[in-house]
Structures are given as C-alpha cells and as structure tokens.
Amino acid sequence: MRFKIFILELYRLQNQPGELQNLGRNGLRVSQLGLGTWVTFGGQISDDIAEELVTIAYENGINLFDTAEVYAAGKAETTLGKILKKKNWKRSTYIVSTKLYWGGKAETEKGLSRKHIIEGLKSSLERLQLDYVDIVFANKLDSSAPMEEIVRAFTQVINNNLCFYWGTSRWSPMEIMEAYSIARQFNLIPPICEQTEYHLFQREKVEIFLPDIFKKIGIGTMTWSPLACGLLTGKYDDGVPLHSRAALKGYGWLKDKVLNDEGRKQQDKLRELTILASKFDCTLAQLAIGENKYFL
C-alpha cells in the first residue's frame, strides 16, 4: 500500500494528471514524471505490486515507463511487458523506453556495436512483448565502438521501426555533440535526449552543462534517481533499514555512500530540508520530487 500512496501523492504534488510537455525540441509528448523499473521490477517487489504501480501511474496521467536490458538481468523488462500485455491499453497512449549496453555475459552481448544494438533491442522487444519501443538509450558510451557505427546502428533500428527515437544516458556534453555532429554530417538520426542523474545532491550537469546543449541542438533531458537512491526519503536517517535498497545484495556501494563522512554530512542537510518540507505541508520525498524537473 505504501508504494501506491507514494506514487500517487508524488504525482499530484508535481503536476495535474494529463499535463504533457515536449521532450526537448521534439514532437514526443511526455508526462513530467515517469515510472522507472530499476531494482524494483523483477527483484525488490512482487509482480502484483509492480502491476499496481504501473496501473496507478497510468490512470493518473503518467505515460512514460522506463526500463533497461540490464535491470534484474532482463526480468524488469519481462515484468513490465507482462503487465502492459495484461492491461491491453492502446499502444499509442503510453511510451516505453529501454536502455542498451549490458545484455549478457558474452563480449558480443555488451557495448554499442551495431551487432549488440540491433540484437539487444530485438531481445528487449521479445521480453517486453512489444513490436517497438518509443525511445532506446545508449546506457553509457562504448569507447571501443566508433561513434559513427553507434549513430548508424541507432539510425538503422529507427528506420527498421524497432523504435522511434534514440537517446544517450550518462554521456558528457562533448560526447553528445560528437554524436549529433556525425548524424548531421552523414544524414543520420541524432539523439533526442540525455538521461542523467539529477537530485538535490547532484545538480551540476543538468543545471550548468546540459542547458547549453539544449539551446544549441534541442536535446531534451530525462533525469533519474530524483530521490538519490532513497537518501532523500529520510529512510537512512538512523542507519540502513533491513529491507531498504542499501541493504540489498550487490548494493554495498550505496550502503557505503550512506554511512561514509559525506553521507553523514548529507543527512545533516536533510534534517534541515525536512523542516522546510513541513512548512509546505509535504514530506521530504515530495519536496525533492517537486523540485526535480524530469524533462527539459
């Protein structure tokens, strides 16, 4: 129940259901909040709770669902796909994005070679039980793959109707500009969006560097981890709760982040922000979401 209330309250705080805006200087209309599937779908929560979350989000105006081939080793895509098939909503009423880079253990199942971009996206579509995704992201830059090959491969999957748009994730402004320049040079399709971390403790890239890219080439921004992996919920004020994300196997890096000196300094800042949130009659998490703009 707490998951359902959390999603619904956050969205009502941020925006009115049904209000959409363009993703960058492109025609795709997206809700200001999207529902992601990292850690939760196919792992931390049951499929029934996942279905409830997707349903609440969709029925309250959220039209974007984001996932990746690497999330829960593909199980997140599988879970989301089963839910969307069961709901049988009109495909044109929602947007699905996924990300490519880590598709399997073999070297040919990783990276951004033309082979993996095409094969990886086809595998994602099988798990999602969809004919296409709306956006496919390069989940990080592959320094071993030529940029021209990357841009040509994403152009190919768009031309083959496997997706409508492609974007970057965790790329630097310089890398984004290189992809854009190559696309323009060879009459290919440039990325439309950068997916990047953005929250109260991680602001520089979105607020200082990406606005310049937006003005120059019209690329949009889709931000992730607005609650800083749960830090901005206040759940770690007194350590690491047993069933929290930081307590999960494989998330020792997050536990260290919570407990180190910098983490303790952030906790002190959060106590001050909690007082501020109370003045607005909202929770710390709601304040963080309200401050965060998902799309620019």
C-alpha positions, 0 to 999 in steps of 0.5 A, spaced: 500 500 500 505 504 501 508 504 494 501 506 491 500 512 496 507 514 494 506 514 487 500 517 487 501 523 492 508 524 488 504 525 482 499 530 484 504 534 488 508 535 481 503 536 476 495 535 474 494 528 471 494 529 463 499 535 463 504 533 457 510 537 455 515 536 449 521 532 450 526 537 448 525 540 441 521 534 439 514 532 437 514 526 443 509 528 448 511 526 455 508 526 462 513 530 467 514 524 471 515 517 469 515 510 472 522 507 472 523 499 473 530 499 476 531 494 482 524 494 483 521 490 477 523 483 477 527 483 484 525 488 490 517 487 489 512 482 487 509 482 480 502 484 483 505 490 486 509 492 480 502 491 476 499 496 481 504 501 480 504 501 473 496 501 473 496 507 478 501 511 474 497 510 468 490 512 470 493 518 473 496 521 467 503 518 467 505 515 460 512 514 460 515 507 463 522 506 463 526 500 463 533 497 461 536 490 458 540 490 464 535 491 470 534 484 474 538 481 468 532 482 463 526 480 468 524 488 469 523 488 462 519 481 462 515 484 468 513 490 465 511 487 458 507 482 462 503 487 465 502 492 459 500 485 455 495 484 461 492 491 461 491 491 453 491 499 453 492 502 446 499 502 444 499 509 442 497 512 449 503 510 453 511 510 451 516 505 453 523 506 453 529 501 454 536 502 455 542 498 451 549 496 453 549 490 458 545 484 455 549 478 457 555 475 459 558 474 452 563 480 449 558 480 443 552 481 448 555 488 451 557 495 448 554 499 442 556 495 436 551 495 431 551 487 432 549 488 440 544 494 438 540 491 433 540 484 437 539 487 444 533 491 442 530 485 438 531 481 445 528 487 449 522 487 444 521 479 445 521 480 453 517 486 453 512 483 448 512 489 444 513 490 436 517 497 438 519 501 443 518 509 443 525 511 445 532 506 446 538 509 450 545 508 449 546 506 457 553 509 457 558 510 451 562 504 448 569 507 447 571 501 443 565 502 438 566 508 433 561 513 434 559 513 427 557 505 427 553 507 434 549 513 430 548 508 424 546 502 428 541 507 432 539 510 425 538 503 422 533 500 428 529 507 427 528 506 420 527 498 421 521 501 426 524 497 432 523 504 435 522 511 434 527 515 437 534 514 440 537 517 446 544 517 450 544 516 458 550 518 462 554 521 456 558 528 457 556 534 453 562 533 448 560 526 447 553 528 445 555 533 440 560 528 437 554 524 436 549 529 433 555 532 429 556 525 425 548 524 424 548 531 421 554 530 417 552 523 414 544 524 414 543 520 420 538 520 426 541 524 432 539 523 439 533 526 442 535 526 449 540 525 455 538 521 461 542 523 467 542 523 474 539 529 477 537 530 485 538 535 490 545 532 491 547 532 484 545 538 480 551 540 476 550 537 469 543 538 468 543 545 471 550 548 468 552 543 462 546 540 459 542 547 458 547 549 453 546 543 449 539 544 449 539 551 446 544 549 441 541 542 438 534 541 442 536 535 446 531 534 451 533 531 458 530 525 462 533 525 469 533 519 474 534 517 481 530 524 483 530 521 490 538 519 490 537 512 491 532 513 497 537 518 501 532 523 500 526 519 503 529 520 510 529 512 510 537 512 512 536 517 517 538 512 523 542 507 519 540 502 513 533 499 514 533 491 513 529 491 507 531 498 504 535 498 497 542 499 501 541 493 504 540 489 498 545 484 495 550 487 490 548 494 493 554 495 498 556 501 494 550 505 496 550 502 503 557 505 503 555 512 500 550 512 506 554 511 512 561 514 509 563 522 512 559 525 506 553 521 507 553 523 514 554 530 512 548 529 507 543 527 512 545 533 516 542 537 510 536 533 510 534 534 517 534 541 515 530 540 508 525 536 512 523 542 516 522 546 510 518 540 507 513 541 513 512 548 512 509 546 505 505 541 508 509 535 504 514 530 506 521 530 504 520 525 498 515 530 495 519 536 496 525 533 492 520 530 487 517 537 486 523 540 485 526 535 480 524 537 473 524 530 469 524 533 462 527 539 459 
